[in-house]
Each structure stands twice: as structure tokens, then as C-alpha cells.
Amino acid sequence: MRPVWSGAISFGLVTIPIKVFPATESHNISFRQIHTADGGRIRYRKVCEIDGEELAQEEIGRGYETATGTLVPVTDADLDAMPLPTAKAIEIVTFVPTESIDPIQIGASYYLAAEGVAAKPYELLRRALQRSAKVAVAKFAWHNRERLGLLRVLDDVIVLHGMLWPDEIRSTDQVPVPDVAVSEEEVEAAVALAETLTGLDMRQMRDEYRVALEEIIAAKAAGERPPAPELAEPASAQVVDLMAMLEKSVQDAKATRGEPATVHPMPAKGKTTAKKTASKRKPPRSA
């Protein structure tokens, strides 16, 4: 595994030289664009719109387009000269409780490794993170922009998670919230279903779509007909009995695990005495 970046962790006056390795890998199947008539590859050429010349990669730079359409050239030297302390370091700025981090902010993940003289300060930071039961929030500059990051410990390794800046998270105010009421029995049935589905080993999960796509590609590459898909039953447009569907879901989940089915008496329609509990509503927005 090759490092994708080399720099240092800045922890107060302590500097920890590190190498950064990707913590994840993609198993996505990539496609090429082809001419459907003869199967030829479709390729793109980079052409200057002023003189019409096709350009090599070393002839291409970057520029920022202003609101008036003017392109302002920005060179590598301009970016290297920026006075950013995070250009070569992951600068820890604060420590916060783990539960204070909203998962919606977390992005790509990386493993941080240290060797030689950096091993001791690396181990010191790792143990401090473990003992404090907190995570470190840091800033670092990669790919021509400063980023927000989170440092935590996984097994014996410090992990860096890229994070979105707070102003990059959209507000939920624009999302419509249902104004409905549910019964206590329905809530309890939903909780029972959640309890029945608890305990699945995440390591057993796999990408079923990718597996099916690989089978199609293998069959076509061998000149065979792709396997016929199993057609799912179309969804019913009728209004269903929510309690009955929840109860059936619990029984189906238990049957899948080989557990004995249990029958719970269902409340008769129109005779339930449970109070209706309205879903949490947001206060009305001011005009």
C-alpha cells in the first residue's frame, strides 16, 4: 500500500512526521464509453477554444472564472506561496467528545503511520486520544484547499477522517416534515422489529448489485446469455394495515434466522385504547 501524502501532525509544540495511507478501497465496476454501432472506444481531446489546438497535459494549467467570465490564471507557485500552516501539517486545533460529531460531516478516511524517531510522539498521541475518550479536530491542506479533519484511534492506528466544514452542511429546514399521528402500539411494533433485526454481523454484508453485474459481464464475455433476473413482485398501491405489516416483518425476520415464530394478539380495529402520539413537529417558521 502506497502513501498518498507525507507530512506531520502538529500537536501543540509537538511535531509528528507521518505518512498517510487510504483506509478504504473502491470495488466499483468501471465502464468505458463505446460507439454502439461498432464497439469502438470513445475518447476525448483537450482543445483550446481560442486557437483550436489539441493540448498535451503539460500545456494545461488552471484558472478561476470570475462572475464576468474572465479567467484568472492560478499557478502551482501561487498555491505553494500561500501562508497556510496546514500546507505541510495536520494541525490539531481542539478536542471534542465523540458524540458531538455529526456523522453527516464525515468523509473519506485515511490511516496515519509513523516510523523511526516519530514513533514515540505518535504513540503518545494515540494513547492520549484513547485515554481522553475524545476525538481531535484538525485542519490540513490537500488538493489546493484547506480541509477539516477528525483524528481518532482504530485498533492501534490513528485514523484521519476528512470532514465537511459546518457551512457546507445544509439545514434541515427545507425538508418537509410529515404531520401525522401514530399509535403507541405501532411504535412498539416498530421497536420490536428493530430488536429482531439487531445483531447482524456487518462483515457478512456484500454488494449484491456488483455480484450480479459481474455475472452479467462474465456471461457476455463468454458469449453466453446473461442469467435471467428474479422479478420482484410489484409494490401494491393499496393502503396497508401498518400493524399487520410490522408484525409480519418480525415473523419473517425470525424465520430467516431460524427462530420460532411468536404470535402476539392484535388489537381489534376501532377498540384500541392507546393514546395517539403525534410525531415531533418543528415550530412554525417566521415569515
PAZAPA-4460 file (N, C-alpha, C; in steps of 0.05 Angstrom, whole numbers, plus 32768, in hexadecimal, padded with zeros to 4 digits):
% residues 287
    n_x    n_y    n_z   ca_x   ca_y   ca_z    c_x    c_y    c_z   seq   type   mol
   8011   7FE8   8000   8000   8000   8000   8012   8019   8000     1      M     A
   800D   802B   7FED   801E   8042   7FEA   8012   805A   7FF9     2      R     A
   8022   806B   8005   8017   8083   8012   800D   8097   7FFE     3      P     A
   7FF8   80A6   8005   7FEE   80BA   7FF3   7FF7   80D6   7FFA     4      V     A
   8004   80D8   8011   800D   80F2   801B   8021   80EE   8031     5      W     A
   8034   8100   8033   8047   80FF   8049   8048   811B   8055     6      S     A
   8048   811C   806F   8049   8136   807D   804E   8131   809B     7      G     A
   803E   813F   80AB   8042   813C   80C8   8028   8143   80D6     8      A     A
   8025   8138   80EE   800F   8140   8100   801B   8156   8113     9      I     A
   800D   816C   8115   8016   8182   8127   8004   8181   813F    10      S     A
   8010   8179   8156   8001   8176   816F   800E   8189   8184    11      F     A
   8004   81A2   8185   8012   81B6   8196   802D   81BB   818A    12      G     A
   8041   81B8   819B   805D   81BC   8192   806A   81A2   8189    13      L     A
   805A   818C   8189   8064   8172   8181   805E   816E   8163    14      V     A
   8072   8166   8154   806F   8160   8138   8074   8143   8133    15      T     A
   8061   8135   8126   8063   8118   8121   8063   8113   8103    16      I     A
   807A   810E   80F7   807B   8107   80DB   806B   80ED   80D6    17      P     A
   805A   80EF   80C1   8049   80D7   80BB   8047   80D3   809D    18      I     A
   803D   80BC   8096   8035   80B5   807B   8018   80AE   807C    19      K     A
   800A   80B6   8066   7FED   80B2   8065   7FE6   809D   8050    20      V     A
   7FD7   8089   8059   7FCF   8073   8047   7FB0   8073   8045    21      F     A
   7FA5   806D   802E   7F88   806B   802C   7F7D   8054   803D    22      P     A
   7F68   8059   804C   7F5C   8045   805D   7F47   8034   804F    23      A     A
   7F3E   803D   8038   7F29   802F   802A   7F32   802A   800D    24      T     A
   7F23   8018   7FFF   7F28   8013   7FE3   7F0D   800F   7FD5    25      E     A
   7F0C   8017   7FBC   7EF3   8014   7FAD   7EF3   7FFA   7F9E    26      S     A
   7EDC   7FED   7F9F   7ED8   7FD4   7F8F   7EC4   7FD9   7F78    27      H     A
   7EBF   7FF3   7F72   7EAC   7FF9   7F5D   7EB7   7FEE   7F42    28      N     A
   7EA5   7FE6   7F31   7EAC   7FDD   7F16   7EAA   7FF6   7F03    29      I     A
   7EC1   7FFB   7EF6   7EC2   8012   7EE4   7EBB   800B   7EC8    30      S     A
   7EAD   801D   7EBA   7EA5   8019   7E9F   7EB4   802D   7E8D    31      F     A
   7EB7   8026   7E73   7EC1   8038   7E5F   7EAB   8040   7E4D    32      R     A
   7EAC   8058   7E42   7E98   8060   7E2E   7EA0   8054   7E13    33      Q     A
   7E8D   8048   7E05   7E93   803C   7DEB   7E7F   8045   7DD6    34      I     A
   7E87   8042   7DBD   7E75   8047   7DA7   7E63   802E   7DA4    35      H     A
   7E49   8031   7DA7   7E37   801A   7DA7   7E36   800C   7D8D    36      T     A
   7E3D   801A   7D77   7E3C   800D   7D5C   7E53   7FF9   7D58    37      A     A
   7E6B   8000   7D61   7E81   7FEE   7D5C   7E92   7FE7   7D74    38      D     A
   7E8B   7FF1   7D8C   7E99   7FEB   7DA5   7EB3   7FFA   7DA9    39      G     A
   7EB8   800E   7D98   7ED1   801D   7D9B   7ED1   802F   7DB4    40      G     A
   7EE9   8032   7DC0   7EEB   8044   7DD7   7EE6   8061   7DD0    41      R     A
   7ED9   806F   7DE2   7ED5   808C   7DDF   7EEA   809A   7DEF    42      I     A
   7EFA   80AC   7DE3   7F0F   80BA   7DF1   7F0B   80D8   7DEE    43      R     A
   7F15   80E6   7E01   7F12   8103   7E02   7F2D   8111   7DFD    44      Y     A
   7F2C   8127   7DEF   7F44   8136   7DE9   7F41   8152   7DF6    45      R     A
   7F57   815C   7E02   7F57   8176   7E0E   7F60   818A   7DFA    46      K     A
   7F4E   819C   7DF3   7F53   81AF   7DDD   7F50   81CB   7DE8    47      V     A
   7F62   81DD   7DE1   7F60   81F9   7DE8   7F4A   8206   7DD8    48      C     A
   7F37   8214   7DE5   7F21   8220   7DD6   7F29   8239   7DC6    49      E     A
   7F42   8243   7DCB   7F4B   825B   7DBC   7F58   8254   7DA2    50      I     A
   7F6C   8242   7DA3   7F7A   823B   7D8A   7F73   8220   7D7F    51      D     A
   7F62   8210   7D8E   7F59   81F6   7D84   7F6E   81E1   7D85    52      G     A
   7F85   81E6   7D93   7F9A   81D2   7D94   7F95   81BE   7DAA    53      E     A
   7F9B   81A4   7DA4   7F9A   818F   7DB9   7FB2   8192   7DCB    54      E     A
   7FAE   8190   7DE5   7FC4   8195   7DF8   7FCC   817C   7E07    55      L     A
   7FE6   817B   7E0D   7FF1   8166   7E1F   7FEC   816F   7E3C    56      A     A
   7FEE   815B   7E4E   7FE7   8161   7E6A   7FFA   8176   7E76    57      Q     A
   8014   8176   7E6E   8027   8189   7E79   8022   81A5   7E6F    58      E     A
   8010   81A9   7E5B   800A   81C3   7E52   7FF1   81CF   7E5F    59      E     A
   7FE5   81C0   7E71   7FCB   81C8   7E7C   7FD0   81D1   7E99    60      I     A
   7FC5   81E9   7E9F   7FC7   81F3   7EBB   7FAB   81F6   7EC6    61      G     A
   7FA8   8207   7EDA   7F8E   820B   7EE7   7F88   8229   7EE8    62      R     A
   7F6E   822F   7EE8   7F66   824B   7EEA   7F4B   824D   7EF8    63      G     A
   7F46   8264   7F05   7F2D   8268   7F12   7F1C   827B   7F01    64      Y     A
   7F03   8273   7EFC   7EF1   8283   7EEC   7EE1   8296   7EFE    65      E     A
   7EE3   82B0   7EF9   7ED5   82C4   7F09   7EB8   82C6   7EFF    66      T     A
   7EA8   82D6   7F0E   7E8C   82D9   7F07   7E88   82E5   7EEB    67      A     A
   7E9C   82F4   7EE2   7E9A   8300   7EC7   7EA5   82EF   7EB1    68      T     A
   7EAE   82D6   7EB8   7EB9   82C4   7EA4   7ED7   82C6   7E9F    69      G     A
   7EE4   82D7   7EAE   7F01   82DA   7EAB   7F0F   82C3   7EB9    70      T     A
   7F23   82B7   7EAC   7F32   82A1   7EB8   7F4C   82AC   7EC4    71      L     A
   7F4F   82A8   7EDE   7F67   82B1   7EEC   7F7A   8299   7EF0    72      V     A
   7F91   8299   7EE3   7FA4   8282   7EE6   7FAE   827F   7F03    73      P     A
   7FAE   8267   7F0D   7FB9   8261   7F28   7FCE   824A   7F24    74      V     A
   7FE7   8250   7F2B   7FFC   823D   7F26   8002   822D   7F3F    75      T     A
   8012   8217   7F3C   801B   8208   7F53   802B   8219   7F66    76      D     A
   803B   822B   7F5A   804C   823D   7F6B   803A   824F   7F7C    77      A     A
   8023   8258   7F71   8011   8268   7F81   8006   8259   7F99    78      D     A
   7FFF   8240   7F94   7FF4   822F   7FA9   8009   8228   7FBE    79      L     A
   8021   8222   7FB5   8037   821B   7FC8   803F   8233   7FD9    80      D     A
   803B   824B   7FD0   8043   8263   7FDF   802D   826C   7FF3    81      A     A
   8016   825E   7FF4   8001   8266   8007   800B   8261   8023    82      M     A
   8007   8275   8035   8010   8273   8051   7FFE   8261   8062    83      P     A
   7FFD   8247   805C   7FEC   8235   806B   7FFC   8223   807C    84      L     A
   7FF9   8224   8097   8008   8212   80A8   8000   81F5   80A4    85      P     A
   7FE9   81F0   8098   7FE0   81D5   8094   7FE8   81C9   8079    86      T     A
   7FF9   81D8   806A   8001   81CE   8050   8012   81B4   8052    87      A     A
   8022   81B2   8067   8033   819A   806A   802D   818B   8084    88      K     A
   8018   8193   8092   8012   8187   80AC   7FF4   8184   80B0    89      A     A
   7FED   816F   80C0   7FD2   816C   80CA   7FD2   8179   80E5    90      I     A
   7FC6   8191   80E7   7FC8   81A1   80FF   7FB0   819C   8111    91      E     A
   7FB5   8190   8128   7F9F   818B   813B   7F98   81A5   8149    92      I     A
   7F7E   81AC   8148   7F75   81C6   8153   7F64   81C2   816C    93      V     A
   7F57   81AB   8170   7F47   81A8   8188   7F41   818A   818B    94      T     A
   7F37   8183   81A3   7F2E   8168   81A9   7F11   816A   81B1    95      F     A
   7F00   8158   81A7   7EE3   8159   81AD   7ED9   813D   81B3    96      V     A
   7EC3   813B   81C2   7EB7   8120   81C7   7EAE   8113   81AD    97      P     A
   7EB2   80F9   81AB   7EAC   80EB   8193   7E8F   80EF   818A    98      T     A
   7E7D   80EF   819E   7E60   80F1   8197   7E58   810C   818D    99      E     A
   7E6A   8120   818F   7E64   813A   8185   7E67   813D   8167   100      S     A
   7E73   8129   815A   7E78   8129   813D   7E60   811E   812F   101      I     A
   7E54   812D   811D   7E3E   8123   810D   7E49   8113   80F6   102      D     A
   7E41   80FA   80F3   7E4C   80E9   80DD   7E48   80F4   80C2   103      P     A
   7E35   8107   80BE   7E31   8112   80A3   7E49   8122   809A   104      I     A
   7E5A   812B   80AD   7E72   813A   80A6   7E89   8129   809D   105      Q     A
   7E89   810F   80A3   7EA1   80FF   809F   7EA3   80F5   8082   106      I     A
   7EBB   80F7   8077   7EC0   80EF   805C   7ED4   80D9   805A   107      G     A
   7EE8   80DB   8047   7EFC   80C6   8042   7F0D   80C1   805A   108      A     A
   7F18   80A9   805D   7F27   80A1   8074   7F43   8098   806C   109      S     A
   7F57   809E   807D   7F73   8097   8078   7F80   808D   8091   110      Y     A
   7F94   807B   808E   7FA4   8071   80A4   7FBE   8082   80A5   111      Y     A
   7FC6   8089   80BD   7FDE   8098   80C1   7FF3   8086   80CD   112      L     A
   800B   8086   80C2   8021   8075   80CB   8039   8085   80D1   113      A     A
   8049   807D   80E5   8061   808B   80ED   8077   8076   80F1   114      A     A
   8090   807E   80EA   80A7   806C   80ED   80BE   807A   80FA   115      E     A
   80D1   806B   8102   80EA   8076   810D   80E6   8089   8124   116      G     A
   80F2   80A1   8123   80F0   80B3   813A   80D4   80BD   813F   117      V     A
   80C2   80BA   812B   80A7   80C3   812E   8095   80AF   813D   118      A     A
   80A0   8097   8142   8090   8082   814F   8086   808A   816B   119      A     A
   8098   8096   817B   8091   809C   8197   807C   80B2   8199   120      K     A
   807F   80C9   818B   806A   80DD   818D   804F   80D3   8180   121      P     A
   8051   80C2   816C   8039   80B6   8161   802B   80A5   8175   122      Y     A
   803A   8095   8183   802E   8084   8198   8023   8094   81AF   123      E     A
   8030   80AA   81B5   8026   80BC   81CA   800B   80C8   81C3   124      L     A
   8008   80D1   81AA   7FEF   80DC   81A1   7FD9   80C6   81A0   125      L     A
   7FE1   80AF   8197   7FCD   8099   8196   7FC2   8092   81B1   126      R     A
   7FD4   8090   81C5   7FCB   8089   81E0   7FBA   80A0   81EC   127      R     A
   7FC2   80B9   81E6   7FB3   80D0   81F1   7F97   80D0   81E5   128      A     A
   7F94   80C9   81CC   7F79   80C8   81C0   7F69   80B2   81CD   129      L     A
   7F75   809B   81D1   7F67   8085   81DE   7F5E   808B   81FA   130      Q     A
   7F70   8097   820A   7F6A   809B   8226   7F56   80B2   8229   131      R     A
   7F57   80C6   8218   7F45   80DD   821B   7F28   80D6   8212   132      S     A
   7F25   80C0   8202   7F0B   80B9   81F7   7F00   80D0   81E6   133      A     A
   7F12   80DF   81DA   7F0A   80F4   81C8   7F16   80F1   81AD   134      K     A
   7F0E   8101   819A   7F1A   8101   8180   7F26   811D   817B   135      V     A
   7F3A   811E   816A   7F48   8137   8165   7F3D   8143   814B   136      A     A
   7F38   815C   814B   7F2F   816A   8132   7F48   8179   8128   137      V     A
   7F4D   8176   810E   7F66   8181   8103   7F60   818F   80E8   138      A     A
   7F73   819F   80DF   7F72   81AB   80C5   7F8A   81A2   80B5   139      K     A
   7F86   819E   809B   7F9C   8196   8089   7F96   819F   806D   140      F     A
   7FAA   81A3   805D   7FA7   81AD   8041   7FB0   8197   802E   141      A     A
   7F9C   818D   801E   7FA2   817A   8009   7F93   8182   7FF0   142      W     A
   7F9F   817C   7FD9   7F91   8181   7FBF   7F87   819D   7FBD   143      H     A
   7F98   81B0   7FC3   7F92   81CC   7FBE   7F7C   81D8   7FCF   144      N     A
   7F77   81CD   7FE6   7F63   81D9   7FF8   7F68   81D0   8015   145      R     A
   7F61   81E1   8028   7F64   81D9   8044   7F4B   81C9   804C   146      E     A
   7F50   81B4   805B   7F3A   81A2   8063   7F38   819F   8081   147      R     A
   7F22   8196   808A   7F1D   818F   80A6   7F1F   8171   80A9   148      L     A
   7F2B   8169   80BF   7F2F   814C   80C3   7F2A   8144   80E0   149      G     A
   7F27   812A   80E4   7F23   811E   80FE   7F37   8108   8102   150      L     A
   7F44   8107   8119   7F57   80F2   8120   7F4C   80E1   8136   151      L     A
   7F4C   80C7   8132   7F44   80B4   8146   7F55   809B   8144   152      R     A
   7F51   8089   8157   7F61   8071   8157   7F50   8059   8150   153      V     A
   7F5B   8049   813D   7F4F   802F   8136   7F63   801A   8139   154      L     A
   7F5D   8006   814B   7F71   7FF2   8153   7F8A   8001   815E   155      D     A
   7FA1   7FFF   8151   7FB9   800C   815A   7FC2   8022   8147   156      D     A
   7FAF   802B   8136   7FB6   803E   8121   7FA6   8058   8124   157      V     A
   7FB3   806F   811F   7FA5   8088   811F   7F98   808B   8103   158      I     A
   7F7E   8092   8103   7F6F   8094   80EA   7F68   80B2   80E6   159      V     A
   7F6B   80BB   80CD   7F63   80D6   80C6   7F4A   80D4   80B5   160      L     A
   7F34   80E1   80BD   7F1C   80E3   80AD   7F1A   80FF   80A2   161      H     A
   7F18   8102   8088   7F11   811C   807C   7EF5   8124   8085   162      G     A
   7EF1   813E   8089   7ED7   8147   8092   7ECE   8160   8082   163      M     A
   7EB4   8163   8080   7EAA   817B   8073   7EAA   8192   8087   164      L     A
   7EAE   81AA   807D   7EAD   81C2   808E   7E90   81C6   8096   165      W     A
   7E8B   81D2   80AE   7E6F   81D5   80B7   7E5D   81E4   80A3   166      P     A
   7E68   81F8   8094   7E57   8206   8081   7E52   81F6   8067   167      D     A
   7E5E   81DE   8065   7E58   81CD   804E   7E41   81BA   8053   168      E     A
   7E37   81B9   806C   7E20   81A8   8073   7E06   81B8   806F   169      I     A
   7DF5   81AE   805F   7DDC   81BC   805A   7DC9   81B8   8072   170      R     A
   7DB8   81CC   8076   7DA5   81CC   808C   7D8F   81B8   8086   171      S     A
   7D83   81AC   809A   7D6C   819A   8097   7D52   81AA   8094   172      T     A
   7D53   81C4   8097   7D3B   81D4   8095   7D2C   81D2   807B   173      D     A
   7D3B   81CB   8066   7D2F   81C9   804B   7D23   81AD   8046   174      Q     A
   7D25   819B   8059   7D1A   8180   8055   7CFE   817F   8061   175      V     A
   7CEA   8177   8052   7CCF   8175   805D   7CCD   8160   8073   176      P     A
   7CC0   8167   8089   7CBC   8154   809F   7C9F   814B   80A0   177      V     A
   7C9A   8130   80A0   7C7E   8127   80A0   7C6F   8130   80B9   178      P     A
   7C56   8137   80B5   7C46   813F   80CC   7C31   8129   80D0   179      D     A
   7C39   8113   80DD   7C28   80FC   80E1   7C2A   80F3   80FE   180      V     A
   7C17   80E2   8105   7C17   80D6   8120   7C1A   80B8   811E   181      A     A
   7C29   80AC   8130   7C2B   808F   8131   7C23   8085   814D   182      V     A
   7C19   806D   814E   7C10   8062   8167   7C28   8056   8176   183      S     A
   7C25   8053   8190   7C3A   8047   81A0   7C3F   802A   8198   184      E     A
   7C29   801C   8190   7C2D   8000   8187   7C3E   7FFF   816E   185      E     A
   7C3B   8012   815C   7C4B   8013   8143   7C68   8018   814A   186      E     A
   7C6D   802B   815D   7C88   8031   8165   7C95   8018   8171   187      V     A
   7C87   800A   8183   7C92   7FF2   8190   7C97   7FDC   817C   188      E     A
   7C86   7FDA   8167   7C8A   7FC5   8153   7CA3   7FCC   8142   189      A     A
   7CA7   7FE6   813C   7CBF   7FEE   812D   7CD8   7FE9   813E   190      A     A
   7CD7   7FEE   8158   7CEE   7FE9   8169   7CF4   7FCB   816B   191      V     A
   7CDE   7FBB   816C   7CE2   7F9D   816C   7CEF   7F94   8153   192      A     A
   7CE8   7F9F   813C   7CF5   7F98   8123   7D12   7FA0   8123   193      L     A
   7D18   7FB7   812E   7D34   7FC0   8130   7D44   7FAD   8142   194      A     A
   7D38   7FA4   8158   7D46   7F92   816A   7D4B   7F77   815C   195      E     A
   7D37   7F6E   814C   7D3A   7F55   813E   7D51   7F56   8129   196      T     A
   7D54   7F6D   811D   7D69   7F70   8108   7D84   7F78   8114   197      L     A
   7D86   7F7A   812E   7D9F   7F81   813B   7DB2   7F69   813C   198      T     A
   7DCC   7F6F   8138   7DE0   7F5A   813C   7DED   7F4F   8123   199      G     A
   7DE6   7F5A   810C   7DF2   7F50   80F3   7E0F   7F58   80F2   200      L     A
   7E20   7F45   80EB   7E3D   7F4A   80E8   7E41   7F5A   80CE   201      D     A
   7E4A   7F73   80D1   7E4E   7F84   80BA   7E62   7F79   80A6   202      M     A
   7E75   7F68   80B0   7E89   7F5C   809F   7E7D   7F48   808B   203      R     A
   7E65   7F3F   8090   7E58   7F2C   807E   7E49   7F3A   8067   204      Q     A
   7E47   7F54   8068   7E38   7F62   8053   7E49   7F65   803A   205      M     A
   7E3D   7F64   8023   7E4B   7F66   800A   7E3A   7F75   7FF5   206      R     A
   7E47   7F7F   7FE1   7E3A   7F8E   7FCC   7E2C   7F7B   7FB8   207      D     A
   7E13   7F76   7FBB   7E04   7F63   7FAA   7E03   7F6E   7F8D   208      E     A
   7E01   7F88   7F8A   7DFF   7F94   7F6F   7E19   7F8E   7F60   209      Y     A
   7E30   7F92   7F6D   7E4A   7F8E   7F60   7E4D   7F70   7F58   210      R     A
   7E44   7F5E   7F6A   7E47   7F41   7F64   7E36   7F3A   7F4B   211      V     A
   7E1D   7F45   7F4A   7E0C   7F3F   7F33   7E18   7F4B   7F19   212      A     A
   7E24   7F64   7F1C   7E2F   7F70   7F04   7E48   7F61   7EFA   213      L     A
   7E58   7F56   7F0D   7E6F   7F46   7F05   7E65   7F2C   7EF6   214      E     A
   7E4F   7F21   7EFF   7E45   7F09   7EF1   7E3C   7F10   7ED5   215      E     A
   7E30   7F27   7ED1   7E27   7F2F   7EB6   7E3F   7F33   7EA4   216      I     A
   7E54   7F41   7EAE   7E6C   7F46   7E9F   7E7A   7F2C   7E97   217      I     A
   7E7C   7F1A   7EAB   7E8A   7F00   7EA6   7E7B   7EF0   7E90   218      A     A
   7E60   7EF1   7E92   7E50   7EE1   7E7F   7E53   7EED   7E62   219      A     A
   7E52   7F07   7E60   7E54   7F14   7E46   7E70   7F11   7E3A   220      K     A
   7E84   7F12   7E4C   7EA0   7F0E   7E43   7EA4   7EF2   7E38   221      A     A
   7E95   7EDF   7E43   7E98   7EC3   7E3A   7E85   7EBD   7E23   222      A     A
   7E76   7ED1   7E19   7E64   7ECD   7E03   7E4B   7EBF   7E0B   223      G     A
   7E44   7EC0   7E25   7E2C   7EB3   7E2F   7E17   7EC7   7E35   224      E     A
   7DFF   7EBD   7E39   7DE9   7ECF   7E40   7DEA   7ED5   7E5E   225      R     A
   7DE7   7EEE   7E66   7DE8   7EF5   7E83   7DD2   7EE7   7E92   226      P     A
   7DD6   7EE0   7EAB   7DC2   7ED3   7EBB   7DA9   7EE4   7EBD   227      P     A
   7D92   7ED6   7EBC   7D78   7EE4   7EBE   7D74   7EEE   7EDA   228      A     A
   7D6C   7F07   7EDD   7D68   7F12   7EF8   7D4E   7F08   7F05   229      P     A
   7D4E   7F07   7F1F   7D36   7F00   7F2E   7D25   7F19   7F31   230      E     A
   7D0E   7F18   7F25   7CFD   7F2F   7F25   7CEF   7F32   7F40   231      L     A
   7CF1   7F4A   7F4C   7CE4   7F4F   7F65   7CC7   7F56   7F60   232      A     A
   7CB6   7F50   7F74   7C9A   7F56   7F72   7C96   7F74   7F72   233      E     A
   7C85   7F7F   7F61   7C81   7F9C   7F61   7C75   7FA5   7F7B   234      P     A
   7C7D   7FBD   7F83   7C72   7FC8   7F9C   7C55   7FCE   7F99   235      A     A
   7C45   7FC9   7FAE   7C29   7FCE   7FAD   7C23   7FEB   7FB3   236      S     A
   7C10   7FF6   7FA5   7C09   8012   7FA9   7BF4   8015   7FBF   237      A     A
   7BEA   7FFE   7FC9   7BD5   7FFF   7FDE   7BE1   8007   7FF9   238      Q     A
   7BD0   8014   8009   7BD8   801B   8024   7BD9   8002   8035   239      V     A
   7BF0   7FFD   8041   7BF3   7FE4   8050   7BEE   7FE9   806E   240      V     A
   7BE9   7FD3   807B   7BE6   7FD3   8098   7C02   7FD4   80A4   241      D     A
   7C0A   7FEB   80AF   7C26   7FEE   80B8   7C2D   7FDB   80CE   242      L     A
   7C1B   7FD6   80E1   7C20   7FC4   80F6   7C24   7FA7   80EC   243      M     A
   7C14   7F9F   80D9   7C16   7F85   80CE   7C31   7F81   80BF   244      A     A
   7C39   7F96   80B0   7C52   7F94   80A1   7C6A   7F93   80B5   245      M     A
   7C69   7FA2   80CB   7C7E   7FA1   80DE   7C80   7F85   80EB   246      L     A
   7C69   7F7B   80F2   7C68   7F60   80FF   7C73   7F4B   80EC   247      E     A
   7C6B   7F4C   80D3   7C75   7F39   80BF   7C93   7F3C   80BB   248      K     A
   7C9D   7F54   80BB   7CB9   7F59   80B8   7CC9   7F4C   80CE   249      S     A
   7CBF   7F4E   80E7   7CCC   7F42   80FE   7CCD   7F23   80FA   250      V     A
   7CB7   7F17   80F2   7CB6   7EFA   80EF   7CC8   7EF1   80D8   251      Q     A
   7CC9   7F01   80C2   7CDA   7EF9   80AB   7CF8   7EFB   80B4   252      D     A
   7CFF   7F0F   80C4   7D1B   7F12   80CC   7D22   7EFB   80DE   253      A     A
   7D10   7EF2   80F0   7D16   7EDC   8102   7D18   7EC2   80F2   254      K     A
   7D07   7EBF   80DE   7D09   7EA7   80CD   7D23   7EA5   80BE   255      A     A
   7D2D   7EBC   80B4   7D46   7EBC   80A6   7D5D   7EB4   80B8   256      T     A
   7D5B   7EBA   80D2   7D71   7EB3   80E5   7D6C   7E97   80F1   257      R     A
   7D56   7E8A   80EA   7D50   7E70   80F5   7D45   7E71   8111   258      G     A
   7D3B   7E88   8119   7D2F   7E8B   8134   7D11   7E84   8133   259      E     A
   7D07   7E7A   8149   7CEA   7E73   8149   7CD9   7E8C   8147   260      P     A
   7CC3   7E8A   8139   7CB1   7EA1   8136   7CA1   7EA4   814F   261      A     A
   7C9A   7EBC   8156   7C89   7EC2   816D   7C71   7ED2   8163   262      T     A
   7C5B   7ECC   816E   7C42   7ED9   8166   7C39   7EEC   817C   263      V     A
   7C36   7F05   8175   7C2C   7F19   8187   7C10   7F21   8180   264      H     A
   7BFE   7F23   8193   7BE3   7F2B   818C   7BE3   7F47   8181   265      P     A
   7BD4   7F4A   816B   7BD2   7F64   815F   7BB9   7F72   816A   266      M     A
   7BBB   7F8C   816F   7BA3   7F9B   817A   7B8E   7F9C   8164   267      P     A
   7B75   7F98   816D   7B5F   7F99   815A   7B5C   7FB5   8150   268      A     A
   7B54   7FB7   8136   7B51   7FD1   812A   7B3B   7FE1   8138   269      K     A
   7B41   7FF9   813E   7B2D   800B   814A   7B2B   8008   8168   270      G     A
   7B3A   7FF4   8174   7B38   7FEF   8191   7B51   7FF5   81A0   271      K     A
   7B66   7FFF   8192   7B7E   8005   81A0   7B7B   801C   81B3   272      T     A
   7B86   801A   81CB   7B83   802F   81DF   7B9D   803F   81E1   273      T     A
   7BB1   8039   81D1   7BCA   8047   81D3   7BC7   8063   81C9   274      A     A
   7BD5   8075   81D6   7BD4   8091   81CE   7BE4   8095   81B4   275      K     A
   7BDC   80A7   81A4   7BEA   80AE   818C   7C01   80C1   8194   276      K     A
   7C19   80BB   8189   7C30   80CC   818E   7C38   80DA   8175   277      T     A
   7C36   80F4   8174   7C3D   8103   815C   7C5B   8103   8158   278      A     A
   7C64   8102   813F   7C80   8104   8139   7C8A   8120   8140   279      S     A
   7CA4   8122   8146   7CAF   813C   814D   7CAD   814E   8136   280      K     A
   7CA3   8166   813B   7CA0   8179   8126   7CB3   8190   812B   281      R     A
   7CBC   819C   8115   7CCD   81B4   8118   7CBB   81CC   811D   282      K     A
   7CC4   81DF   812D   7CB4   81F7   8131   7CB1   8206   8117   283      P     A
   7C9A   8214   8114   7C95   8222   80FB   7CAB   8237   80F6   284      P     A
   7CB3   8238   80DC   7CC8   824B   80D5   7CBD   8267   80D3   285      R     A
   7CCD   827A   80DB   7CC4   8295   80D9   7CC6   829E   80BC   286      S     A
   7CB4   82B0   80B4   7CB4   82B9   8098   7CCC   82CA   8092   287      A     A
***
